[in-house]
Structures are given as structure tokens and as C-alpha cells.
Amino acid sequence: MSDSLTCSTLPELPSQAEINVPSLASAAKLVELNVSAWDGVITDDDVSQKVASDNNADSNAGTYRKKLFAGNKLLKEIHRLKGAARNHVYYPSTMPFKDRGPRMISNAAYPDFYTEITSVKQQFDVKVEEFLRDYDLFVDQQRGVLGDLFRPHEYPSRDAIRDKFSMQIFQTPFTHGEHFADDIYDTALEETRKQYDNHIRENYVNGMNKILGELRGYLENMVEKLTDEEDDYGLYISDSYKNSKNKIFRDTLVPNVLKAVKLVKACNLVGDTRISALCDRLENDLSRVTPEALRDDQFLRAQTKSMTQNVIDNLPSLEI
């Protein structure tokens, strides 16, 4: 494990006012993922009324949600790919920039991101076409699945649902104050540029603090999971009892931290050496650690826990 990092050995982070917006804009771009997939779920009013009546309940007591394509593997796969695009590619590769708007990604990270999201989109499009091609067959198969709940008139036409499946990634320019036209009064132009650049700085700082907070959460979880229990005399329980006494952790414990580190490094667009040093240390130390080794080696658990806690104690946040 590498040597400890202390606050005195790490340079101070720049304040928001010190962040150079043109440099930030030239190092990143904004991307937005729009993905939709029809789920084929409707409210069955007849069944809802019958359930209420059979139980002497008010008609507004509840509703019955019916899956028109219950058990359909293709539709299930389409929704898996929809979730994968968001949760395994888009969010892990980008940082928040605007609420419910585009997210920021570094130019360096964009090629890998584009390759991954394009691959998922291609799979998504193929599965959608397969589902639409055999749509009428799937509708007929639901007779045996839904039984008396099957009603042909509840199924929209193939053309009606085609537009309900979509996966698109949009890239928008990262503008800053210098891009504003100079066809307004100089004083107004300068104020507009200043306000917009401050807006960019604030969004960047808020987004960076969010992903730093997520990294902290993964690190704190690791410290908790690597803490061995003690017996009544304050001594650590031996490894022979670890399965029953010590906390259980999954194989994703270390990969989750490394994924968060990768995102923080990619979004460190202003080149904060303090953040870089902490990320490098985590990558260097944890890339050599396996879940099996952590489970079997009490000394390695303690050493990894100590390193992780040291990083937590020195993990910075950007000031607004």
C-alpha cells in the first residue's frame, strides 16, 4: 500500500471563482441520453371493480395493473437494455450539469462512452425490430397467458407503438461567455457573460461535489465492510470465524469504488492535483486487491481499511 496522504502534502483546490471557464468548456462536452420503451402495462377497470366488489370495498380503493405482454422475453430484454444504457453507460461516464438536463463528459472520456452507448443502442434497436416484427404473434400468444383477462381490443396496433421505442444520444456544444454576440451594449454584454460563466462554474462545482460524494459513500461502505468484529476482550475474531462473525461483502465492493474513481478522474476537468493524487492512490492500491484475498487475509483487510479511511479523511470538496 502507498504512503499516507495528509492535508499538508496536498495542494489546495481552486475556489469556484478561480475556475477558468473557457478551459473547462474546451475540455468537455454536454451529452444527453433520451430513451423510451413501451411497457405494455394498463389499468384493467373491470378487474379493479370486481376486486373491490368481491371485497365490499369502495370502487376507488385500488386498481389492477395488467401486463399485456406478461412473460414476453423480448420486451423484458428491451427494458434491460434501456436500464443498461442509463445505469451502466450514461450515468457512470458523465457528471451532473443541469437538473434533468444534459450531463458533462470530458473529451478524453467521450470516445469510450460513444463506443459503449452505440453498442447498447444497436442491441436495443435490433430487439425492438424483432418485437415489432412478431408483434401479432406475441399478441395471440397472450391468450394463453392472460386467460379470461385477455381482451384483443386493449392491444394497440404495431404502428401505434413503434414510436414508443427510442434511444438517442444528443451532443450539445459547451458554450461560455465569450461565445455571446457583441451586438448589445458593452456593459450589458460583459454582465451577461459574467453571469453565464458563473452559472457554468456553479454547475460544474455542484456536479463535481455530487460525484465526489458518491465516491465517499462507496469508500465509507468499504470501511464498514472491512471492519472485523472484536470479541469481549477487544481482540479481533480470528479468520476461522470470519464467515459467522465478520461482515459479508459482495464481489462488487472494490469494482464499485474503482468505477466511481474512474468517473471522478474523467470529470476532473480543471486538473485538481489533489483529486488526481487521491484517485491515483485508490487505483494503484485497489487494482491489486481481489475480493477473495480480502475475505481470506485479515491483515490485508486492515491495511485496505486504513488506506481507504485515509483517503476519506483527505477527500476534498470544491467550494462554491
TIKEKE-827679 format. One record per residue (C-alpha): residue number from 0; residue in one letter; x, y, z. Coordinates in steps of 0.5 Angstrom, whole numbers. Example, Ala and Ser with C-alpha at 12.3 -4.5 7.8 and 13.67 -1.06 7.14 Angstrom:
BEGIN
{nr: 0&rest: A&c1: 25&c2: -9&c3: 16}
{nr: 1&rest: S&c1: 27&c2: -2&c3: 14}
***
This chain:
BEGIN
{nr: 0&rest: M&c1: 0&c2: 0&c3: 0}
{nr: 1&rest: S&c1: 2&c2: 7&c3: -2}
{nr: 2&rest: D&c1: 4&c2: 12&c3: 4}
{nr: 3&rest: S&c1: -1&c2: 16&c3: 7}
{nr: 4&rest: L&c1: -3&c2: 23&c3: 4}
{nr: 5&rest: T&c1: -5&c2: 28&c3: 9}
{nr: 6&rest: C&c1: -8&c2: 35&c3: 8}
{nr: 7&rest: S&c1: -1&c2: 38&c3: 9}
{nr: 8&rest: T&c1: 2&c2: 34&c3: 3}
{nr: 9&rest: L&c1: -4&c2: 36&c3: -2}
{nr: 10&rest: P&c1: -5&c2: 43&c3: -5}
{nr: 11&rest: E&c1: -11&c2: 47&c3: -4}
{nr: 12&rest: L&c1: -17&c2: 46&c3: -9}
{nr: 13&rest: P&c1: -18&c2: 52&c3: -13}
{nr: 14&rest: S&c1: -24&c2: 56&c3: -11}
{nr: 15&rest: Q&c1: -30&c2: 57&c3: -16}
{nr: 16&rest: A&c1: -28&c2: 64&c3: -18}
{nr: 17&rest: E&c1: -21&c2: 61&c3: -20}
{nr: 18&rest: I&c1: -24&c2: 56&c3: -25}
{nr: 19&rest: N&c1: -22&c2: 58&c3: -32}
{nr: 20&rest: V&c1: -29&c2: 57&c3: -36}
{nr: 21&rest: P&c1: -26&c2: 57&c3: -43}
{nr: 22&rest: S&c1: -21&c2: 52&c3: -41}
{nr: 23&rest: L&c1: -27&c2: 48&c3: -38}
{nr: 24&rest: A&c1: -31&c2: 49&c3: -44}
{nr: 25&rest: S&c1: -25&c2: 47&c3: -48}
{nr: 26&rest: A&c1: -24&c2: 40&c3: -44}
{nr: 27&rest: A&c1: -31&c2: 38&c3: -44}
{nr: 28&rest: K&c1: -38&c2: 37&c3: -48}
{nr: 29&rest: L&c1: -45&c2: 36&c3: -46}
{nr: 30&rest: V&c1: -49&c2: 30&c3: -48}
{nr: 31&rest: E&c1: -56&c2: 28&c3: -46}
{nr: 32&rest: L&c1: -59&c2: 21&c3: -47}
{nr: 33&rest: N&c1: -66&c2: 20&c3: -49}
{nr: 34&rest: V&c1: -69&c2: 13&c3: -48}
{nr: 35&rest: S&c1: -76&c2: 11&c3: -48}
{nr: 36&rest: A&c1: -79&c2: 4&c3: -48}
{nr: 37&rest: W&c1: -87&c2: 2&c3: -48}
{nr: 38&rest: D&c1: -88&c2: -3&c3: -42}
{nr: 39&rest: G&c1: -95&c2: -5&c3: -44}
{nr: 40&rest: V&c1: -98&c2: -4&c3: -38}
{nr: 41&rest: I&c1: -105&c2: -2&c3: -37}
{nr: 42&rest: T&c1: -110&c2: -1&c3: -32}
{nr: 43&rest: D&c1: -116&c2: -6&c3: -32}
{nr: 44&rest: D&c1: -122&c2: -2&c3: -30}
{nr: 45&rest: D&c1: -127&c2: -8&c3: -30}
{nr: 46&rest: V&c1: -122&c2: -13&c3: -26}
{nr: 47&rest: S&c1: -121&c2: -7&c3: -21}
{nr: 48&rest: Q&c1: -128&c2: -6&c3: -20}
{nr: 49&rest: K&c1: -129&c2: -13&c3: -19}
{nr: 50&rest: V&c1: -124&c2: -14&c3: -14}
{nr: 51&rest: A&c1: -127&c2: -8&c3: -10}
{nr: 52&rest: S&c1: -134&c2: -11&c3: -10}
{nr: 53&rest: D&c1: -132&c2: -18&c3: -8}
{nr: 54&rest: N&c1: -128&c2: -15&c3: -2}
{nr: 55&rest: N&c1: -134&c2: -10&c3: 0}
{nr: 56&rest: A&c1: -129&c2: -4&c3: -2}
{nr: 57&rest: D&c1: -130&c2: 3&c3: -5}
{nr: 58&rest: S&c1: -129&c2: 3&c3: -12}
{nr: 59&rest: N&c1: -123&c2: 8&c3: -11}
{nr: 60&rest: A&c1: -120&c2: 3&c3: -6}
{nr: 61&rest: G&c1: -115&c2: 0&c3: -11}
{nr: 62&rest: T&c1: -113&c2: -1&c3: -18}
{nr: 63&rest: Y&c1: -111&c2: -7&c3: -22}
{nr: 64&rest: R&c1: -105&c2: -6&c3: -27}
{nr: 65&rest: K&c1: -105&c2: -11&c3: -32}
{nr: 66&rest: K&c1: -98&c2: -13&c3: -36}
{nr: 67&rest: L&c1: -101&c2: -14&c3: -44}
{nr: 68&rest: F&c1: -94&c2: -18&c3: -45}
{nr: 69&rest: A&c1: -93&c2: -21&c3: -39}
{nr: 70&rest: G&c1: -87&c2: -26&c3: -39}
{nr: 71&rest: N&c1: -85&c2: -24&c3: -46}
{nr: 72&rest: K&c1: -77&c2: -25&c3: -46}
{nr: 73&rest: L&c1: -76&c2: -20&c3: -52}
{nr: 74&rest: L&c1: -80&c2: -14&c3: -48}
{nr: 75&rest: K&c1: -76&c2: -16&c3: -42}
{nr: 76&rest: E&c1: -69&c2: -15&c3: -46}
{nr: 77&rest: I&c1: -71&c2: -9&c3: -49}
{nr: 78&rest: H&c1: -72&c2: -6&c3: -42}
{nr: 79&rest: R&c1: -66&c2: -9&c3: -39}
{nr: 80&rest: L&c1: -62&c2: -5&c3: -45}
{nr: 81&rest: K&c1: -66&c2: 1&c3: -43}
{nr: 82&rest: G&c1: -63&c2: 1&c3: -36}
{nr: 83&rest: A&c1: -56&c2: -1&c3: -38}
{nr: 84&rest: A&c1: -56&c2: 5&c3: -43}
{nr: 85&rest: R&c1: -57&c2: 9&c3: -37}
{nr: 86&rest: N&c1: -54&c2: 6&c3: -31}
{nr: 87&rest: H&c1: -48&c2: 2&c3: -34}
{nr: 88&rest: V&c1: -46&c2: 7&c3: -39}
{nr: 89&rest: Y&c1: -49&c2: 14&c3: -39}
{nr: 90&rest: Y&c1: -49&c2: 16&c3: -31}
{nr: 91&rest: P&c1: -42&c2: 12&c3: -30}
{nr: 92&rest: S&c1: -39&c2: 16&c3: -35}
{nr: 93&rest: T&c1: -42&c2: 23&c3: -34}
{nr: 94&rest: M&c1: -43&c2: 28&c3: -29}
{nr: 95&rest: P&c1: -49&c2: 32&c3: -27}
{nr: 96&rest: F&c1: -49&c2: 39&c3: -30}
{nr: 97&rest: K&c1: -56&c2: 41&c3: -30}
{nr: 98&rest: D&c1: -62&c2: 39&c3: -27}
{nr: 99&rest: R&c1: -66&c2: 34&c3: -31}
{nr: 100&rest: G&c1: -62&c2: 36&c3: -37}
{nr: 101&rest: P&c1: -55&c2: 35&c3: -41}
{nr: 102&rest: R&c1: -49&c2: 32&c3: -37}
{nr: 103&rest: M&c1: -42&c2: 34&c3: -37}
{nr: 104&rest: I&c1: -37&c2: 29&c3: -40}
{nr: 105&rest: S&c1: -29&c2: 30&c3: -41}
{nr: 106&rest: N&c1: -27&c2: 30&c3: -49}
{nr: 107&rest: A&c1: -22&c2: 25&c3: -46}
{nr: 108&rest: A&c1: -27&c2: 20&c3: -44}
{nr: 109&rest: Y&c1: -32&c2: 21&c3: -50}
{nr: 110&rest: P&c1: -29&c2: 16&c3: -55}
{nr: 111&rest: D&c1: -30&c2: 10&c3: -50}
{nr: 112&rest: F&c1: -37&c2: 13&c3: -48}
{nr: 113&rest: Y&c1: -39&c2: 14&c3: -55}
{nr: 114&rest: T&c1: -37&c2: 7&c3: -57}
{nr: 115&rest: E&c1: -41&c2: 4&c3: -51}
{nr: 116&rest: I&c1: -47&c2: 7&c3: -52}
{nr: 117&rest: T&c1: -47&c2: 6&c3: -59}
{nr: 118&rest: S&c1: -46&c2: -1&c3: -58}
{nr: 119&rest: V&c1: -52&c2: -1&c3: -53}
{nr: 120&rest: K&c1: -57&c2: 3&c3: -58}
{nr: 121&rest: Q&c1: -55&c2: -2&c3: -63}
{nr: 122&rest: Q&c1: -57&c2: -8&c3: -59}
{nr: 123&rest: F&c1: -64&c2: -4&c3: -57}
{nr: 124&rest: D&c1: -66&c2: -3&c3: -64}
{nr: 125&rest: V&c1: -65&c2: -10&c3: -66}
{nr: 126&rest: K&c1: -69&c2: -12&c3: -60}
{nr: 127&rest: V&c1: -74&c2: -7&c3: -62}
{nr: 128&rest: E&c1: -75&c2: -9&c3: -69}
{nr: 129&rest: E&c1: -75&c2: -17&c3: -67}
{nr: 130&rest: F&c1: -81&c2: -15&c3: -62}
{nr: 131&rest: L&c1: -85&c2: -11&c3: -67}
{nr: 132&rest: R&c1: -84&c2: -16&c3: -73}
{nr: 133&rest: D&c1: -87&c2: -21&c3: -69}
{nr: 134&rest: Y&c1: -92&c2: -17&c3: -65}
{nr: 135&rest: D&c1: -98&c2: -20&c3: -68}
{nr: 136&rest: L&c1: -96&c2: -27&c3: -66}
{nr: 137&rest: F&c1: -94&c2: -24&c3: -59}
{nr: 138&rest: V&c1: -101&c2: -22&c3: -58}
{nr: 139&rest: D&c1: -104&c2: -28&c3: -60}
{nr: 140&rest: Q&c1: -99&c2: -32&c3: -55}
{nr: 141&rest: Q&c1: -102&c2: -28&c3: -49}
{nr: 142&rest: R&c1: -109&c2: -31&c3: -50}
{nr: 143&rest: G&c1: -106&c2: -37&c3: -46}
{nr: 144&rest: V&c1: -102&c2: -33&c3: -41}
{nr: 145&rest: L&c1: -108&c2: -28&c3: -39}
{nr: 146&rest: G&c1: -113&c2: -33&c3: -40}
{nr: 147&rest: D&c1: -120&c2: -29&c3: -38}
{nr: 148&rest: L&c1: -116&c2: -23&c3: -38}
{nr: 149&rest: F&c1: -114&c2: -23&c3: -45}
{nr: 150&rest: R&c1: -118&c2: -17&c3: -49}
{nr: 151&rest: P&c1: -116&c2: -16&c3: -56}
{nr: 152&rest: H&c1: -118&c2: -9&c3: -56}
{nr: 153&rest: E&c1: -113&c2: -7&c3: -51}
{nr: 154&rest: Y&c1: -108&c2: -8&c3: -56}
{nr: 155&rest: P&c1: -105&c2: -2&c3: -60}
{nr: 156&rest: S&c1: -103&c2: -3&c3: -67}
{nr: 157&rest: R&c1: -96&c2: -4&c3: -69}
{nr: 158&rest: D&c1: -95&c2: 2&c3: -72}
{nr: 159&rest: A&c1: -98&c2: 6&c3: -66}
{nr: 160&rest: I&c1: -93&c2: 3&c3: -61}
{nr: 161&rest: R&c1: -87&c2: 4&c3: -66}
{nr: 162&rest: D&c1: -85&c2: 11&c3: -64}
{nr: 163&rest: K&c1: -86&c2: 9&c3: -56}
{nr: 164&rest: F&c1: -79&c2: 6&c3: -57}
{nr: 165&rest: S&c1: -73&c2: 10&c3: -58}
{nr: 166&rest: M&c1: -66&c2: 11&c3: -56}
{nr: 167&rest: Q&c1: -62&c2: 17&c3: -58}
{nr: 168&rest: I&c1: -56&c2: 21&c3: -55}
{nr: 169&rest: F&c1: -55&c2: 28&c3: -56}
{nr: 170&rest: Q&c1: -49&c2: 32&c3: -56}
{nr: 171&rest: T&c1: -49&c2: 40&c3: -55}
{nr: 172&rest: P&c1: -44&c2: 45&c3: -55}
{nr: 173&rest: F&c1: -41&c2: 47&c3: -49}
{nr: 174&rest: T&c1: -41&c2: 55&c3: -49}
{nr: 175&rest: H&c1: -38&c2: 60&c3: -45}
{nr: 176&rest: G&c1: -39&c2: 68&c3: -44}
{nr: 177&rest: E&c1: -34&c2: 69&c3: -50}
{nr: 178&rest: H&c1: -39&c2: 66&c3: -55}
{nr: 179&rest: F&c1: -44&c2: 71&c3: -54}
{nr: 180&rest: A&c1: -45&c2: 76&c3: -59}
{nr: 181&rest: D&c1: -43&c2: 83&c3: -59}
{nr: 182&rest: D&c1: -49&c2: 86&c3: -62}
{nr: 183&rest: I&c1: -51&c2: 89&c3: -55}
{nr: 184&rest: Y&c1: -48&c2: 95&c3: -51}
{nr: 185&rest: D&c1: -41&c2: 93&c3: -48}
{nr: 186&rest: T&c1: -44&c2: 94&c3: -40}
{nr: 187&rest: A&c1: -50&c2: 89&c3: -42}
{nr: 188&rest: L&c1: -45&c2: 84&c3: -45}
{nr: 189&rest: E&c1: -40&c2: 84&c3: -40}
{nr: 190&rest: E&c1: -45&c2: 83&c3: -35}
{nr: 191&rest: T&c1: -49&c2: 77&c3: -39}
{nr: 192&rest: R&c1: -42&c2: 74&c3: -40}
{nr: 193&rest: K&c1: -40&c2: 74&c3: -33}
{nr: 194&rest: Q&c1: -47&c2: 71&c3: -30}
{nr: 195&rest: Y&c1: -47&c2: 66&c3: -35}
{nr: 196&rest: D&c1: -39&c2: 64&c3: -33}
{nr: 197&rest: N&c1: -41&c2: 64&c3: -26}
{nr: 198&rest: H&c1: -47&c2: 59&c3: -28}
{nr: 199&rest: I&c1: -42&c2: 55&c3: -31}
{nr: 200&rest: R&c1: -38&c2: 55&c3: -25}
{nr: 201&rest: E&c1: -43&c2: 53&c3: -20}
{nr: 202&rest: N&c1: -46&c2: 48&c3: -24}
{nr: 203&rest: Y&c1: -39&c2: 45&c3: -25}
{nr: 204&rest: V&c1: -38&c2: 45&c3: -18}
{nr: 205&rest: N&c1: -44&c2: 42&c3: -16}
{nr: 206&rest: G&c1: -43&c2: 37&c3: -21}
{nr: 207&rest: M&c1: -36&c2: 35&c3: -18}
{nr: 208&rest: N&c1: -38&c2: 35&c3: -11}
{nr: 209&rest: K&c1: -44&c2: 30&c3: -12}
{nr: 210&rest: I&c1: -40&c2: 25&c3: -16}
{nr: 211&rest: L&c1: -34&c2: 26&c3: -10}
{nr: 212&rest: G&c1: -40&c2: 25&c3: -5}
{nr: 213&rest: E&c1: -42&c2: 19&c3: -9}
{nr: 214&rest: L&c1: -34&c2: 16&c3: -8}
{nr: 215&rest: R&c1: -34&c2: 18&c3: -1}
{nr: 216&rest: G&c1: -41&c2: 14&c3: 0}
{nr: 217&rest: Y&c1: -37&c2: 8&c3: -3}
{nr: 218&rest: L&c1: -31&c2: 9&c3: 1}
{nr: 219&rest: E&c1: -35&c2: 9&c3: 7}
{nr: 220&rest: N&c1: -38&c2: 3&c3: 6}
{nr: 221&rest: M&c1: -32&c2: -1&c3: 4}
{nr: 222&rest: V&c1: -29&c2: 2&c3: 11}
{nr: 223&rest: E&c1: -35&c2: -1&c3: 14}
{nr: 224&rest: K&c1: -35&c2: -8&c3: 11}
{nr: 225&rest: L&c1: -28&c2: -9&c3: 12}
{nr: 226&rest: T&c1: -28&c2: -8&c3: 20}
{nr: 227&rest: D&c1: -27&c2: -14&c3: 23}
{nr: 228&rest: E&c1: -31&c2: -15&c3: 30}
{nr: 229&rest: E&c1: -28&c2: -16&c3: 36}
{nr: 230&rest: D&c1: -29&c2: -21&c3: 42}
{nr: 231&rest: D&c1: -31&c2: -19&c3: 49}
{nr: 232&rest: Y&c1: -24&c2: -18&c3: 51}
{nr: 233&rest: G&c1: -23&c2: -13&c3: 45}
{nr: 234&rest: L&c1: -19&c2: -18&c3: 41}
{nr: 235&rest: Y&c1: -20&c2: -19&c3: 33}
{nr: 236&rest: I&c1: -24&c2: -25&c3: 32}
{nr: 237&rest: S&c1: -19&c2: -30&c3: 28}
{nr: 238&rest: D&c1: -20&c2: -31&c3: 21}
{nr: 239&rest: S&c1: -23&c2: -38&c3: 22}
{nr: 240&rest: Y&c1: -29&c2: -35&c3: 25}
{nr: 241&rest: K&c1: -30&c2: -30&c3: 19}
{nr: 242&rest: N&c1: -36&c2: -33&c3: 16}
{nr: 243&rest: S&c1: -40&c2: -32&c3: 22}
{nr: 244&rest: K&c1: -37&c2: -26&c3: 26}
{nr: 245&rest: N&c1: -35&c2: -21&c3: 21}
{nr: 246&rest: K&c1: -39&c2: -17&c3: 16}
{nr: 247&rest: I&c1: -40&c2: -20&c3: 9}
{nr: 248&rest: F&c1: -39&c2: -16&c3: 3}
{nr: 249&rest: R&c1: -40&c2: -18&c3: -5}
{nr: 250&rest: D&c1: -35&c2: -18&c3: -10}
{nr: 251&rest: T&c1: -37&c2: -11&c3: -13}
{nr: 252&rest: L&c1: -34&c2: -8&c3: -7}
{nr: 253&rest: V&c1: -28&c2: -6&c3: -10}
{nr: 254&rest: P&c1: -30&c2: -5&c3: -17}
{nr: 255&rest: N&c1: -36&c2: 0&c3: -15}
{nr: 256&rest: V&c1: -30&c2: 4&c3: -12}
{nr: 257&rest: L&c1: -26&c2: 4&c3: -18}
{nr: 258&rest: K&c1: -32&c2: 6&c3: -22}
{nr: 259&rest: A&c1: -33&c2: 12&c3: -18}
{nr: 260&rest: V&c1: -26&c2: 14&c3: -18}
{nr: 261&rest: K&c1: -26&c2: 13&c3: -26}
{nr: 262&rest: L&c1: -31&c2: 18&c3: -26}
{nr: 263&rest: V&c1: -28&c2: 23&c3: -22}
{nr: 264&rest: K&c1: -22&c2: 23&c3: -25}
{nr: 265&rest: A&c1: -25&c2: 24&c3: -32}
{nr: 266&rest: C&c1: -29&c2: 30&c3: -29}
{nr: 267&rest: N&c1: -23&c2: 33&c3: -26}
{nr: 268&rest: L&c1: -23&c2: 38&c3: -32}
{nr: 269&rest: V&c1: -19&c2: 43&c3: -28}
{nr: 270&rest: G&c1: -14&c2: 39&c3: -26}
{nr: 271&rest: D&c1: -14&c2: 39&c3: -19}
{nr: 272&rest: T&c1: -8&c2: 35&c3: -17}
{nr: 273&rest: R&c1: -11&c2: 34&c3: -10}
{nr: 274&rest: I&c1: -16&c2: 30&c3: -13}
{nr: 275&rest: S&c1: -12&c2: 27&c3: -18}
{nr: 276&rest: A&c1: -7&c2: 24&c3: -12}
{nr: 277&rest: L&c1: -12&c2: 21&c3: -8}
{nr: 278&rest: C&c1: -15&c2: 18&c3: -15}
{nr: 279&rest: D&c1: -9&c2: 15&c3: -17}
{nr: 280&rest: R&c1: -7&c2: 12&c3: -10}
{nr: 281&rest: L&c1: -14&c2: 9&c3: -10}
{nr: 282&rest: E&c1: -13&c2: 6&c3: -17}
{nr: 283&rest: N&c1: -6&c2: 4&c3: -15}
{nr: 284&rest: D&c1: -8&c2: 0&c3: -8}
{nr: 285&rest: L&c1: -14&c2: -3&c3: -10}
{nr: 286&rest: S&c1: -13&c2: -5&c3: -17}
{nr: 287&rest: R&c1: -8&c2: -11&c3: -14}
{nr: 288&rest: V&c1: -14&c2: -13&c3: -9}
{nr: 289&rest: T&c1: -19&c2: -18&c3: -10}
{nr: 290&rest: P&c1: -25&c2: -20&c3: -6}
{nr: 291&rest: E&c1: -22&c2: -27&c3: -5}
{nr: 292&rest: A&c1: -16&c2: -24&c3: -2}
{nr: 293&rest: L&c1: -20&c2: -19&c3: 3}
{nr: 294&rest: R&c1: -24&c2: -25&c3: 5}
{nr: 295&rest: D&c1: -18&c2: -29&c3: 7}
{nr: 296&rest: D&c1: -13&c2: -24&c3: 10}
{nr: 297&rest: Q&c1: -14&c2: -21&c3: 16}
{nr: 298&rest: F&c1: -8&c2: -16&c3: 15}
{nr: 299&rest: L&c1: -10&c2: -14&c3: 8}
{nr: 300&rest: R&c1: -17&c2: -12&c3: 11}
{nr: 301&rest: A&c1: -14&c2: -8&c3: 16}
{nr: 302&rest: Q&c1: -9&c2: -5&c3: 11}
{nr: 303&rest: T&c1: -14&c2: -3&c3: 6}
{nr: 304&rest: K&c1: -19&c2: -1&c3: 11}
{nr: 305&rest: S&c1: -13&c2: 4&c3: 14}
{nr: 306&rest: M&c1: -12&c2: 6&c3: 7}
{nr: 307&rest: T&c1: -19&c2: 8&c3: 5}
{nr: 308&rest: Q&c1: -20&c2: 11&c3: 11}
{nr: 309&rest: N&c1: -14&c2: 16&c3: 10}
{nr: 310&rest: V&c1: -17&c2: 18&c3: 3}
{nr: 311&rest: I&c1: -24&c2: 19&c3: 6}
{nr: 312&rest: D&c1: -20&c2: 24&c3: 11}
{nr: 313&rest: N&c1: -17&c2: 28&c3: 6}
{nr: 314&rest: L&c1: -23&c2: 27&c3: 0}
{nr: 315&rest: P&c1: -24&c2: 35&c3: -1}
{nr: 316&rest: S&c1: -30&c2: 38&c3: -4}
{nr: 317&rest: L&c1: -30&c2: 44&c3: -8}
{nr: 318&rest: E&c1: -32&c2: 51&c3: -5}
{nr: 319&rest: I&c1: -38&c2: 55&c3: -8}
***
